[in-house]
Amino acid sequence: MDAAFLDTVRSEVKTALTELLDETRYRPGDFVVVGCSTSEVIGEKIGTVGSMEAAEAIYDAANEVVSARGLFLAAQCCEHLNRALVVEQGAAEWHRLDEVNAVPQMHAGGSFATAAYQKMEEPVLVPEIQAIAGIDIGGTLIGMHLKPVAVPVRVSVSRVGEAILLLARSRAPYIGGERAHYNEKLK
């Protein structure tokens, strides 16, 4: 794979995640979920080709941005592993999450989840999380792993490689109707 393309992909991921997290209220230890179709990143149909080189570039960029803010990265697997997530064992313990038994592979979990599993120090799979924010690269449907209420976020980057990019952050639900007053710190 072309080194310049991989550098561009890394830069796009870093920019998108940095801008997303700048718009997100979070606490140290919160999860950020990343779903990624590397097939889409390289211009192919989701779930058809995959690229470990692209997956590793995206993982490295995402992990750098997320860990620098004291957050945990969660790498979403594809539907063949029921969109389970690869996280560090310490993150699973911190959040008291149950583990599931699987090891992602390129065609059962996806390239991105496989790269995350290979690069994390003590990877485990968990069936679900409640992330404070997330990035969906190529239409992987991360919404099930976001805290309610998900708020779409636009950033200066609209694609990673050839893949469409969607981002969201979460906020506390509003309750009480038109008479209620809200805490601005929770928006």
C-alpha positions as CSV (number, residue, x, y, z in Angstrom):
1,M,0.0,0.0,0.0
2,D,1.2,3.5,-0.9
3,A,3.0,5.2,2.1
4,A,1.6,8.6,1.2
5,F,-2.0,7.2,1.3
6,L,-1.4,5.7,4.7
7,D,0.1,9.0,6.0
8,T,-3.0,10.8,4.7
9,V,-5.3,8.2,6.4
10,R,-3.4,8.7,9.7
11,S,-3.7,12.4,9.5
12,E,-7.4,12.3,8.7
13,V,-8.1,10.0,11.7
14,K,-6.0,12.2,14.0
15,T,-7.8,15.4,12.8
16,A,-11.3,13.9,13.0
17,L,-10.8,12.5,16.5
18,T,-9.1,15.6,17.9
19,E,-11.9,17.8,16.7
20,L,-14.5,15.3,17.9
21,L,-13.0,15.2,21.4
22,D,-12.6,19.0,21.5
23,E,-16.5,19.1,21.2
24,T,-17.0,16.3,23.8
25,R,-17.4,16.5,27.5
26,Y,-15.6,13.5,28.9
27,R,-14.0,12.1,32.1
28,P,-10.7,10.2,32.2
29,G,-11.5,6.5,31.6
30,D,-14.4,7.1,29.3
31,F,-14.6,5.0,26.2
32,V,-14.3,6.3,22.6
33,V,-15.6,3.7,20.1
34,V,-14.1,3.4,16.6
35,G,-15.8,1.3,13.9
36,C,-13.9,1.0,10.7
37,S,-14.3,-0.7,7.3
38,T,-10.8,-0.8,5.8
39,S,-12.5,-2.1,2.6
40,E,-14.3,1.3,2.3
41,V,-11.1,3.2,3.2
42,I,-9.4,1.7,0.2
43,G,-12.4,2.3,-2.1
44,E,-14.1,-1.1,-2.0
45,K,-17.4,-2.3,-0.7
46,I,-17.7,-2.9,3.1
47,G,-16.7,-6.4,4.1
48,T,-15.1,-7.4,0.9
49,V,-11.3,-6.8,0.9
50,G,-9.9,-5.4,4.0
51,S,-6.4,-4.0,4.6
52,M,-4.2,-4.8,7.6
53,E,-1.9,-1.9,6.6
54,A,-4.8,0.6,6.6
55,A,-6.1,-1.0,9.8
56,E,-2.8,-0.6,11.6
57,A,-2.4,3.0,10.5
58,I,-5.9,3.9,11.7
59,Y,-5.5,2.1,15.0
60,D,-2.1,3.8,15.7
61,A,-3.6,7.3,14.9
62,A,-6.8,6.7,17.0
63,N,-4.9,5.2,19.9
64,E,-2.5,8.1,20.0
65,V,-5.3,10.7,20.2
66,V,-7.5,8.8,22.6
67,S,-4.8,7.7,25.1
68,A,-3.3,11.2,25.2
69,R,-6.5,12.4,26.7
70,G,-6.7,9.6,29.3
71,L,-9.5,7.8,27.5
72,F,-10.0,4.1,26.5
73,L,-10.2,3.1,22.9
74,A,-12.8,0.5,21.9
75,A,-12.4,-1.1,18.5
76,Q,-15.7,-2.4,17.1
77,C,-15.7,-5.8,15.4
78,C,-17.9,-6.5,12.4
79,E,-21.3,-8.2,12.5
80,H,-19.7,-11.7,12.3
81,L,-18.6,-11.2,15.9
82,N,-21.9,-9.4,16.8
83,R,-20.1,-6.0,16.8
84,A,-18.3,-7.0,20.0
85,L,-15.5,-4.6,21.0
86,V,-11.8,-5.1,21.5
87,V,-10.6,-3.2,24.6
88,E,-7.7,-3.4,27.0
89,Q,-8.3,-5.8,29.9
90,G,-7.7,-3.0,32.3
91,A,-10.5,-0.9,30.7
92,A,-12.9,-3.9,30.9
93,E,-12.1,-4.3,34.6
94,W,-12.4,-0.5,35.2
95,H,-15.9,-0.5,33.7
96,R,-16.8,-4.0,35.1
97,L,-17.6,-5.4,31.7
98,D,-18.1,-9.1,31.0
99,E,-15.7,-10.6,28.5
100,V,-16.7,-12.8,25.5
101,N,-14.5,-15.4,23.9
102,A,-13.4,-14.7,20.4
103,V,-10.2,-13.6,18.6
104,P,-11.0,-11.3,15.7
105,Q,-9.6,-12.2,12.2
106,M,-9.7,-10.3,9.0
107,H,-13.0,-12.0,7.8
108,A,-14.5,-12.6,11.2
109,G,-14.2,-9.4,13.2
110,G,-12.6,-7.2,10.5
111,S,-9.1,-5.9,9.8
112,F,-9.4,-3.0,12.2
113,A,-10.5,-5.1,15.2
114,T,-7.8,-7.6,14.3
115,A,-5.1,-4.9,14.3
116,A,-6.4,-3.6,17.6
117,Y,-6.3,-7.1,19.1
118,Q,-2.7,-7.5,17.9
119,K,-1.5,-4.1,19.1
120,M,-3.1,-3.9,22.5
121,E,-1.1,-5.0,25.5
122,E,-3.9,-7.2,27.0
123,P,-6.8,-7.3,24.6
124,V,-10.2,-8.8,25.5
125,L,-13.5,-8.7,23.7
126,V,-16.6,-7.3,25.4
127,P,-20.2,-7.5,24.0
128,E,-21.1,-3.9,24.6
129,I,-20.0,-0.5,26.0
130,Q,-21.5,2.9,26.6
131,A,-19.0,5.2,24.8
132,I,-18.9,9.0,25.3
133,A,-18.0,9.5,21.6
134,G,-17.3,7.6,18.5
135,I,-16.1,7.6,15.0
136,D,-17.7,5.5,12.2
137,I,-15.4,5.0,9.2
138,G,-17.2,3.5,6.3
139,G,-20.7,2.8,7.7
140,T,-20.0,0.3,10.4
141,L,-22.9,1.4,12.6
142,I,-21.4,2.2,16.0
143,G,-24.6,3.8,17.4
144,M,-25.4,0.7,19.6
145,H,-22.2,1.5,21.6
146,L,-22.8,5.2,22.3
147,K,-24.4,6.5,25.5
148,P,-27.7,8.1,25.0
149,V,-28.2,10.8,23.8
150,A,-26.0,10.7,20.7
151,V,-25.3,14.1,19.0
152,P,-23.8,14.2,15.5
153,V,-20.6,16.2,15.2
154,R,-19.3,17.7,12.0
155,V,-15.5,18.2,11.7
156,S,-13.2,19.5,9.0
157,V,-12.7,15.9,7.7
158,S,-15.5,14.1,5.8
159,R,-13.7,11.0,4.7
160,V,-10.9,8.7,5.8
161,G,-9.3,7.5,2.6
162,E,-12.4,6.8,0.4
163,A,-14.7,6.0,3.3
164,I,-17.4,8.2,4.6
165,L,-16.9,9.5,8.1
166,L,-19.6,10.0,10.7
167,L,-18.9,11.2,14.3
168,A,-21.0,11.5,17.4
169,R,-20.6,12.6,21.0
170,S,-23.0,11.9,23.8
171,R,-24.7,14.2,26.2
172,A,-26.9,13.8,29.2
173,P,-30.6,13.4,28.3
174,Y,-32.8,16.5,28.9
175,I,-35.9,15.9,31.0
176,G,-38.6,18.1,32.3
177,G,-40.0,19.9,29.2
178,E,-40.3,23.6,28.4
179,R,-40.3,24.7,32.1
180,A,-37.0,23.0,32.9
181,H,-33.7,24.7,33.2
182,Y,-30.6,22.8,32.2
183,N,-27.0,22.6,33.5
184,E,-24.8,24.0,30.7
185,K,-21.9,21.8,31.9
186,L,-23.8,18.7,30.7
187,K,-24.6,19.8,27.1
